[in-house]
Amino acid sequence: MDGSLEGSSEMVQVVLLYVVLAILAAVGIWQLVVWMFEIQDKNRKYRAADNYARERSKPMLVVPGPWGVKPARRWFNKPAHGGGDVCLDIDRRAVIGHPHAVVGSVTHIPFSNGTFGAAFVSHLLEHMPTTKDAVQALDELNRVADAVFLVYPSRQSIANWVIPEHKLWVWQKGDKTYLRQRGGSGVQEIYYC
């Protein structure tokens, strides 16, 4: 009888192992699909911003720089996105090598009203300290560009939930952009773009 209980216990352990592996595989596949949709959305919006600016015979502003501040993108020569005509970032490392790089803040963009046909903004607003800062950034972007194309992480992305540098939730529905301070209660419709 002890042998059958022992075999039964081993069988339960094997089944549990397979269940855990299946759950991990499912979560991994789900996150891969989320990541692929994020990349597709980013590329679609970059092309749309580029076309929008060209149709108006104006330059395109890209914020932030395509290289980021971590060296891995340079090691693999894989920028996050195109650099546009003018590239703005608060960190010089993110725009090294861009022919028209500007080191500055998105809350105080050093260009006159309507300089750009479009602004492409990728994974920036969620890093702003407060919704007030994000609104100021959006106001500046709309001041210098005829249209603003925003890219932000999916709420389905586990990475988006755990990255400590993400201070805001950002999402769009229709023609509205929503910003919500992380850890805050309620949804605040703050900005239309």
WORAKA-V868067 format. One record per residue. N is the residue number from 0. RES is the residue in one small letter. PHI is phi in degrees with one decimal (999 if undefined). PSI is psi in radians with two decimals (* if undefined). OMEGA is omega in whole degrees, 0 to 359 (NA if undefined). Layout:
# WORAKA-V868067
n=N res=RES phi=PHI psi=PSI omega=OMEGA
n=N res=RES phi=PHI psi=PSI omega=OMEGA
This chain:
# WORAKA-V868067
n=0 res=m phi=999 psi=-0.63 omega=179
n=1 res=d phi=-62.1 psi=-0.62 omega=180
n=2 res=g phi=-64.0 psi=-0.69 omega=181
n=3 res=s phi=-71.7 psi=-0.61 omega=177
n=4 res=l phi=-68.2 psi=-0.69 omega=179
n=5 res=e phi=-64.4 psi=-0.78 omega=178
n=6 res=g phi=-64.4 psi=-0.66 omega=179
n=7 res=s phi=-65.5 psi=-0.70 omega=179
n=8 res=s phi=-65.3 psi=-0.71 omega=178
n=9 res=e phi=-65.1 psi=-0.68 omega=179
n=10 res=m phi=-63.4 psi=-0.73 omega=178
n=11 res=v phi=-62.5 psi=-0.74 omega=179
n=12 res=q phi=-63.1 psi=-0.72 omega=179
n=13 res=v phi=-64.9 psi=-0.77 omega=179
n=14 res=v phi=-62.0 psi=-0.78 omega=179
n=15 res=l phi=-61.5 psi=-0.71 omega=178
n=16 res=l phi=-60.3 psi=-0.80 omega=179
n=17 res=y phi=-64.6 psi=-0.67 omega=178
n=18 res=v phi=-64.3 psi=-0.80 omega=179
n=19 res=v phi=-62.7 psi=-0.78 omega=179
n=20 res=l phi=-63.1 psi=-0.68 omega=179
n=21 res=a phi=-65.1 psi=-0.72 omega=179
n=22 res=i phi=-64.4 psi=-0.80 omega=179
n=23 res=l phi=-61.9 psi=-0.72 omega=178
n=24 res=a phi=-64.0 psi=-0.74 omega=180
n=25 res=a phi=-63.4 psi=-0.76 omega=178
n=26 res=v phi=-64.1 psi=-0.73 omega=178
n=27 res=g phi=-61.2 psi=-0.78 omega=178
n=28 res=i phi=-64.2 psi=-0.76 omega=179
n=29 res=w phi=-58.6 psi=-0.80 omega=181
n=30 res=q phi=-68.7 psi=-0.59 omega=176
n=31 res=l phi=-64.2 psi=-0.74 omega=178
n=32 res=v phi=-64.2 psi=-0.77 omega=178
n=33 res=v phi=-58.9 psi=-0.82 omega=180
n=34 res=w phi=-61.1 psi=-0.74 omega=180
n=35 res=m phi=-63.9 psi=-0.71 omega=177
n=36 res=f phi=-66.1 psi=-0.65 omega=177
n=37 res=e phi=-62.5 psi=-0.77 omega=179
n=38 res=i phi=-64.5 psi=-0.75 omega=179
n=39 res=q phi=-60.9 psi=-0.76 omega=179
n=40 res=d phi=-63.8 psi=-0.76 omega=179
n=41 res=k phi=-61.5 psi=-0.82 omega=181
n=42 res=n phi=-64.8 psi=-0.69 omega=178
n=43 res=r phi=-63.5 psi=-0.77 omega=181
n=44 res=k phi=-70.0 psi=-0.61 omega=177
n=45 res=y phi=-62.7 psi=-0.83 omega=179
n=46 res=r phi=-61.8 psi=-0.72 omega=180
n=47 res=a phi=-63.7 psi=-0.74 omega=179
n=48 res=a phi=-64.6 psi=-0.74 omega=179
n=49 res=d phi=-62.0 psi=-0.81 omega=179
n=50 res=n phi=-63.3 psi=-0.73 omega=181
n=51 res=y phi=-60.2 psi=-0.80 omega=180
n=52 res=a phi=-65.6 psi=-0.76 omega=181
n=53 res=r phi=-63.5 psi=-0.69 omega=179
n=54 res=e phi=-60.8 psi=-0.48 omega=180
n=55 res=r phi=-97.9 psi=0.06 omega=181
n=56 res=s phi=53.3 psi=0.73 omega=178
n=57 res=k phi=-127.2 psi=2.76 omega=178
n=58 res=p phi=-72.4 psi=2.83 omega=176
n=59 res=m phi=-107.1 psi=2.31 omega=176
n=60 res=l phi=-94.5 psi=2.36 omega=176
n=61 res=v phi=-119.2 psi=2.25 omega=179
n=62 res=v phi=-137.1 psi=2.27 omega=351
n=63 res=p phi=-83.9 psi=-3.03 omega=181
n=64 res=g phi=-62.5 psi=2.57 omega=185
n=65 res=p phi=-70.7 psi=-0.25 omega=184
n=66 res=w phi=-94.1 psi=-0.27 omega=183
n=67 res=g phi=62.7 psi=-2.96 omega=183
n=68 res=v phi=-110.4 psi=-0.09 omega=178
n=69 res=k phi=-90.8 psi=2.42 omega=187
n=70 res=p phi=-69.7 psi=-0.28 omega=185
n=71 res=a phi=-57.6 psi=-0.70 omega=180
n=72 res=r phi=-60.5 psi=-0.70 omega=179
n=73 res=r phi=-71.3 psi=-0.71 omega=180
n=74 res=w phi=-56.8 psi=-0.76 omega=183
n=75 res=f phi=-93.8 psi=0.01 omega=181
n=76 res=n phi=52.9 psi=0.83 omega=182
n=77 res=k phi=-127.2 psi=1.50 omega=176
n=78 res=p phi=-65.0 psi=2.71 omega=181
n=79 res=a phi=-67.9 psi=-0.52 omega=182
n=80 res=h phi=-165.3 psi=3.11 omega=178
n=81 res=g phi=-68.6 psi=2.91 omega=183
n=82 res=g phi=-97.7 psi=-0.10 omega=181
n=83 res=g phi=62.7 psi=-2.89 omega=179
n=84 res=d phi=-84.1 psi=-0.67 omega=178
n=85 res=v phi=-130.1 psi=2.40 omega=182
n=86 res=c phi=-123.5 psi=2.24 omega=182
n=87 res=l phi=-117.0 psi=2.32 omega=175
n=88 res=d phi=-155.1 psi=2.68 omega=178
n=89 res=i phi=-80.9 psi=-0.23 omega=182
n=90 res=d phi=-118.7 psi=2.14 omega=183
n=91 res=r phi=-55.8 psi=-0.59 omega=182
n=92 res=r phi=-60.8 psi=-0.50 omega=183
n=93 res=a phi=-75.4 psi=-0.29 omega=184
n=94 res=v phi=-123.0 psi=0.19 omega=180
n=95 res=i phi=-55.7 psi=2.29 omega=177
n=96 res=g phi=90.2 psi=-0.19 omega=179
n=97 res=h phi=-76.9 psi=2.30 omega=184
n=98 res=p phi=-66.1 psi=-0.40 omega=180
n=99 res=h phi=-130.4 psi=0.97 omega=180
n=100 res=a phi=-84.0 psi=2.47 omega=176
n=101 res=v phi=-128.3 psi=2.19 omega=175
n=102 res=v phi=-94.3 psi=2.03 omega=182
n=103 res=g phi=-176.4 psi=3.10 omega=183
n=104 res=s phi=-95.8 psi=2.48 omega=178
n=105 res=v phi=-70.6 psi=-0.27 omega=178
n=106 res=t phi=-85.8 psi=-0.16 omega=176
n=107 res=h phi=-144.6 psi=1.31 omega=185
n=108 res=i phi=-76.7 psi=2.18 omega=186
n=109 res=p phi=-83.2 psi=0.92 omega=176
n=110 res=f phi=-137.5 psi=2.74 omega=182
n=111 res=s phi=-79.8 psi=2.90 omega=181
n=112 res=n phi=-54.6 psi=2.36 omega=174
n=113 res=g phi=67.4 psi=0.35 omega=180
n=114 res=t phi=-63.3 psi=-0.64 omega=188
n=115 res=f phi=-109.5 psi=2.55 omega=174
n=116 res=g phi=-72.5 psi=-0.63 omega=180
n=117 res=a phi=-151.9 psi=2.68 omega=172
n=118 res=a phi=-121.1 psi=2.24 omega=176
n=119 res=f phi=-104.8 psi=2.10 omega=186
n=120 res=v phi=-123.0 psi=1.97 omega=187
n=121 res=s phi=-117.3 psi=2.09 omega=174
n=122 res=h phi=50.9 psi=0.91 omega=181
n=123 res=l phi=-117.1 psi=-0.86 omega=189
n=124 res=l phi=-60.1 psi=-0.61 omega=181
n=125 res=e phi=-65.2 psi=-0.27 omega=179
n=126 res=h phi=-91.3 psi=-0.16 omega=181
n=127 res=m phi=-66.7 psi=2.49 omega=184
n=128 res=p phi=-63.2 psi=-0.65 omega=183
n=129 res=t phi=-140.0 psi=2.86 omega=176
n=130 res=t phi=-63.3 psi=-0.57 omega=178
n=131 res=k phi=-61.7 psi=-0.75 omega=177
n=132 res=d phi=-64.4 psi=-0.70 omega=179
n=133 res=a phi=-65.5 psi=-0.70 omega=177
n=134 res=v phi=-64.2 psi=-0.72 omega=177
n=135 res=q phi=-61.1 psi=-0.72 omega=178
n=136 res=a phi=-63.2 psi=-0.79 omega=179
n=137 res=l phi=-63.8 psi=-0.69 omega=176
n=138 res=d phi=-60.4 psi=-0.77 omega=179
n=139 res=e phi=-64.3 psi=-0.78 omega=180
n=140 res=l phi=-61.4 psi=-0.76 omega=179
n=141 res=n phi=-69.8 psi=-0.43 omega=177
n=142 res=r phi=-70.2 psi=-0.74 omega=186
n=143 res=v phi=-91.3 psi=-0.25 omega=184
n=144 res=a phi=-127.4 psi=2.59 omega=177
n=145 res=d phi=-69.6 psi=-0.53 omega=179
n=146 res=a phi=-147.3 psi=2.60 omega=180
n=147 res=v phi=-121.4 psi=2.24 omega=180
n=148 res=f phi=-111.8 psi=1.95 omega=186
n=149 res=l phi=-100.0 psi=2.41 omega=172
n=150 res=v phi=-123.6 psi=2.35 omega=183
n=151 res=y phi=-147.3 psi=2.78 omega=182
n=152 res=p phi=-70.5 psi=2.61 omega=177
n=153 res=s phi=-70.1 psi=2.53 omega=175
n=154 res=r phi=-72.1 psi=-0.20 omega=176
n=155 res=q phi=-80.3 psi=-0.25 omega=184
n=156 res=s phi=-79.1 psi=2.12 omega=178
n=157 res=i phi=-62.5 psi=-0.69 omega=179
n=158 res=a phi=-57.5 psi=-0.70 omega=179
n=159 res=n phi=-59.3 psi=-0.60 omega=182
n=160 res=w phi=-76.0 psi=-0.49 omega=188
n=161 res=v phi=-105.2 psi=-0.19 omega=180
n=162 res=i phi=-72.2 psi=2.02 omega=185
n=163 res=p phi=-67.1 psi=-0.38 omega=179
n=164 res=e phi=-74.5 psi=-0.21 omega=177
n=165 res=h phi=-81.2 psi=1.97 omega=184
n=166 res=k phi=-101.1 psi=-0.35 omega=184
n=167 res=l phi=-128.6 psi=2.66 omega=165
n=168 res=w phi=-92.7 psi=2.36 omega=180
n=169 res=v phi=-131.0 psi=2.32 omega=172
n=170 res=w phi=-157.0 psi=2.83 omega=180
n=171 res=q phi=-126.2 psi=2.56 omega=175
n=172 res=k phi=-143.3 psi=2.04 omega=185
n=173 res=g phi=64.0 psi=-2.27 omega=181
n=174 res=d phi=-97.7 psi=0.27 omega=182
n=175 res=k phi=-109.7 psi=2.45 omega=173
n=176 res=t phi=-108.4 psi=2.26 omega=181
n=177 res=y phi=-109.1 psi=2.44 omega=177
n=178 res=l phi=-128.9 psi=2.38 omega=177
n=179 res=r phi=-142.6 psi=2.27 omega=177
n=180 res=q phi=-64.7 psi=2.32 omega=177
n=181 res=r phi=-66.5 psi=2.45 omega=181
n=182 res=g phi=84.8 psi=-0.18 omega=178
n=183 res=g phi=-84.9 psi=2.87 omega=179
n=184 res=s phi=-102.5 psi=2.58 omega=176
n=185 res=g phi=77.4 psi=2.80 omega=178
n=186 res=v phi=-101.0 psi=2.29 omega=178
n=187 res=q phi=-111.1 psi=2.02 omega=173
n=188 res=e phi=-80.3 psi=1.96 omega=188
n=189 res=i phi=-112.2 psi=-0.58 omega=191
n=190 res=y phi=-141.5 psi=2.50 omega=174
n=191 res=y phi=-111.2 psi=2.36 omega=183
n=192 res=c phi=-143.2 psi=* omega=NA
